[in-house]
């Protein structure tokens, strides 16, 4: 009996130490995990409330050169398709102490951004690599995931994945 209790206790202790960041990987074709976060402008972003929109969620950091290189592409795509139901959120993994750098950088862009540390619910957890971008369809299903360096974000990839999803929206 004691040999069963020790492994179980270790499992519970490990889960408690890792906290909400210890979760299963976000999977394409599955419902997106919850995400509620305060944006830099003070508004609340709740992924569940974005049903009916196509959401592009980009995890990035100010110190990440590939992340910053993707941002003009995200901005152009957002400006072009926002009126058709596209939502873009840049979720910075910078520490709260880096919030000033995040705010300064985001002055160049119109899509909303937030600090991941400001999330009251973050089922995505801490990304294993950045940049990482998710596309979430209007019904809350994860449709794509791109990690910079392996399958970098591109206009063509965004168009191939997002435009068919936008075409299904009724406006």
PyMOL commands that set and color helices and strands:
alter all, ss='L'
color gray80, all
select helices_A, chain A and resi 2-21+47-50+65-84+96-106+155-167
alter helices_A, ss='H'
color red, helices_A
select strands_A, chain A and resi 35-39+44-46+54-60+86-92+112-122+132-136+142-147
alter strands_A, ss='S'
color yellow, strands_A
deselect
rebuild
show_as cartoon
